[in-house]
Amino acid sequence: MHKIALLRQCVCVLFLVVLCMVALFAVRSSEHARFTFVFYDRESGRPTVEERLLYRETETEHALSAYVQETLYGPITPVLAPLFLPETALLSLLYRKGAVFINLSEEAAFPLAESGLKSPLTIIEEGIRRNFPIVQTVHIFIKGYEIAGFSQ
């Protein structure tokens, strides 16, 4: 009788350990969110989607800022071309009530010759709309001046 009780206790402890490991894995995997980025293939010039896991931010504004920063860093895949000059920086970003206001450095005005049919600003806007459905409008500024009509 003692052996059966001991066996039950061991099984319960083992079950709890496995359950804790599964819960820990679920929490760890939920720390990141999957985002899509579009860059152009250097050879064919075709738009190509690159997926990345970014840290899951609790605030939309921080998540948007991380997304724009990653877009400015360029692709991870070597055969893809960056959209902007490496010196391009995110000067500020503000998110309020469905609208995002992005202020980029003046280098954003000089897209790379390798870019495809859509402007890099349009690609950022479409990426934000695709990855952040809560965003209704995107306003992009270059060094404080709003860029009108960048969407194609």
C-alpha positions in Angstrom: 0.0 0.0 0.0 2.9 2.3 0.8 4.5 1.7 -2.6 1.3 2.7 -4.4 1.0 6.0 -2.5 4.7 6.8 -3.2 4.2 6.0 -6.9 1.2 8.3 -7.0 3.1 11.1 -5.4 6.0 10.6 -7.9 3.6 10.7 -10.8 2.0 13.9 -9.4 5.3 15.6 -9.0 6.4 14.5 -12.4 3.2 15.9 -13.9 3.6 19.2 -12.1 7.2 19.5 -13.4 6.1 18.8 -17.0 3.2 21.3 -16.6 5.6 24.0 -15.2 8.0 23.4 -18.2 5.1 23.8 -20.7 3.9 27.0 -19.0 7.4 28.4 -18.9 7.9 27.6 -22.6 4.5 29.2 -23.4 5.5 32.4 -21.5 8.9 32.5 -23.2 7.5 32.1 -26.7 4.9 34.8 -26.0 7.7 37.3 -25.3 8.2 37.7 -29.1 5.8 38.5 -31.9 6.2 37.7 -35.6 6.4 40.7 -38.0 6.7 40.8 -41.8 9.0 43.2 -43.7 9.3 43.8 -47.4 12.6 44.3 -49.1 13.6 43.9 -52.8 15.7 41.1 -54.2 19.0 42.5 -55.5 19.0 40.4 -58.7 15.4 40.2 -59.8 14.1 43.5 -58.2 11.1 41.6 -56.9 9.6 42.4 -53.5 10.3 39.7 -51.0 8.8 39.2 -47.5 11.2 38.6 -44.6 9.8 37.5 -41.3 11.3 38.4 -37.9 10.6 37.9 -34.3 10.6 41.1 -32.3 10.2 41.5 -28.6 6.5 41.9 -27.8 6.1 45.4 -26.5 3.2 46.2 -24.2 2.6 49.7 -25.7 1.7 50.1 -29.4 4.0 53.2 -29.7 7.0 51.1 -28.6 6.1 48.3 -30.9 5.7 50.7 -33.9 9.0 52.3 -33.1 10.8 48.9 -33.0 9.1 47.9 -36.3 10.3 51.1 -38.1 13.8 50.8 -36.6 14.0 47.2 -37.9 12.9 48.4 -41.4 15.6 51.0 -41.4 18.2 48.5 -40.4 17.5 46.6 -43.6 17.2 43.0 -44.4 18.9 40.1 -42.7 19.0 38.0 -45.8 22.1 39.0 -47.9 20.4 38.7 -51.3 17.9 41.4 -50.3 18.6 45.1 -50.6 17.9 47.7 -47.9 15.3 50.4 -48.6 17.2 53.3 -47.1 20.8 54.5 -46.7 22.4 53.1 -43.6 22.6 56.6 -42.1 18.8 56.9 -42.1 17.5 57.3 -38.5 14.1 57.4 -36.8 14.0 60.8 -35.1 10.7 60.4 -33.4 7.5 58.4 -33.5 4.1 59.2 -31.9 1.0 57.1 -31.9 -2.3 58.6 -30.9 -5.9 57.3 -31.4 -5.2 55.2 -34.5 -2.7 57.6 -36.1 1.0 57.2 -36.2 3.4 60.1 -36.9 6.9 59.1 -38.0 9.8 61.6 -38.3 12.8 60.3 -40.2 16.2 61.9 -40.8 16.9 63.7 -44.1 18.7 60.6 -45.5 15.2 59.0 -46.0 14.7 61.5 -48.8 17.4 59.7 -50.8 16.2 56.2 -51.5 18.7 53.6 -52.8 18.7 53.2 -56.6 18.1 49.5 -56.0 14.6 50.1 -54.8 11.8 48.6 -56.8 8.5 50.1 -58.0 7.2 51.3 -54.7 8.8 54.0 -52.7 10.4 53.0 -49.4 8.0 55.3 -47.6 5.1 53.4 -49.1 6.6 50.1 -48.1 6.9 51.3 -44.5 3.3 52.5 -44.5 2.0 49.2 -45.9 4.1 47.2 -43.5 2.7 49.2 -40.5 -0.9 48.7 -41.8 -0.2 45.0 -42.3 1.4 44.3 -38.9 -0.6 46.8 -36.8 -4.3 46.6 -37.8 -5.1 49.1 -35.1 -3.3 51.9 -37.1 -5.8 53.8 -39.3 -3.5 56.6 -40.7 0.2 56.9 -41.2 1.9 60.3 -41.4 5.6 60.3 -42.4 7.8 63.3 -42.0 11.4 63.8 -43.1 13.3 66.1 -40.8 10.0 67.7 -39.6 8.4 68.2 -43.0 5.4 66.0 -43.8 5.6 64.0 -47.0 2.3 64.1 -48.9 1.4 61.6 -51.5 4.1 59.0 -50.9 1.6 56.2 -51.3 1.2 54.8 -54.7 
